[in-house]
Amino acid sequence: MDDAVELSDVIAQLRGELSRAMAGGVGNGLRFQAEKLELELTVGVERSRKPGVKVRFWVFDAHGSARPARADTQRLTLKPVHGDAPDSPALIPGAEFL
C-alpha cells in the first residue's frame, strides 16, 4: 500500500492545516467560520492477522490506479471545534482566500 495513507494521518494533517490557518489569522479583520468540512475519500479496509491490530483504514489517491479491489469512496463530514471551548466557532483567516 505504497500510495495509501492511514485515515488517522489524513485527519492529523487536516487538523494541522486548519490550526495553522487559524493561527495565521490572529489580528486579521476578515475571517471565516468553519461550520463543517466535507471530505470525499477513497478508503480501503485492511484486516490484520497480527495480535493487537484488527482493522486499519487506508486513504487512496482518487485518481491512482493501485487501489485494492475492496476500496470505496466515502464522504466524511467533520465539524471543527476548539478543544478547550467546543461551543465557540472555529475561525479561519481570510487573507489567504482573497
N, C-alpha and C positions, 0 to 999 in steps of 0.2 A: 504494500500500500504506500508506495513512494510518493504518489501525488495526492495523498489524503492527509488531512489534519484532524486531530481529535476534536470533537464538538466542544469540550471544555476549553481547549486552547483558542478556538474561534471566539467563544464568549469572553475569555480573558482578554484577547486582543481588542475586541469591540469595547469592553469596559475601559481599557487603557486609552483608546482613541477618544471616547466620549469624555473621560476625565481630563485629558489634555485640552480638548476643545473647551470644556467648561472653565478650566484654569486660565486659558488664554483670553477669556472674555471678561475677566475681573476688571472693573472700571470702564468697560465698553458700554456706550449708551444703547446700542442695539443688540438684543439677544433674542434667542428663540427658545420656547419651551418645548421640550421633548415629551410629548404626550404618550407616544408609543413608537416602537421600531418594529418594522416587519422585515424579516429576513426570509428569503427563499433559498433553501439549501438542498443540495443533493446529498442525502445521508444514507450510509450503509451501516449495517449492524454486524459485528463480529462476535461470535460466541467462542469464548476461550475454554480450553480444557485444563488450563493451569489452575491450581488451587488459589483461591483468593480473588481471582478476576473472573467475573461471569460474563459480562456483556460490555462491549466498547462501541461507541458511536463515532463514526468517521464522516467527515465532510469532504466532498469531492468537488473538483472544478466542474462547473456545469457543462463546459464545452470539451472536457477531457474525454479521451477515448478509452482510458484504462480503468473504467469503473467496473466494479464487480456486478454480476448478474442480479444481486439482491440489493440494489440501491434504488431509492425512491426519492422524488422531490417532495420536500415538506416545507410548509410555511410556519415560521416561528414568530410569534408576536411577543415583544417584551415591553414593559413599561419601566423606564428608568426612574429611579428614586434615589434620594440621598440616604445613605446607610444610617446616619445619625438623626435625620429628620425626614422620614418617609412621606410625610404629608406636604412638604414644600416642593415646588416644581423644580425639575432639573432644567437649568438654563444653559444654553449653548450660545457662544458669541456669534455676532452677525457679520463681522468684518470679513471673515474668510468666505462667506457665502455671497457677498455683494459683487 
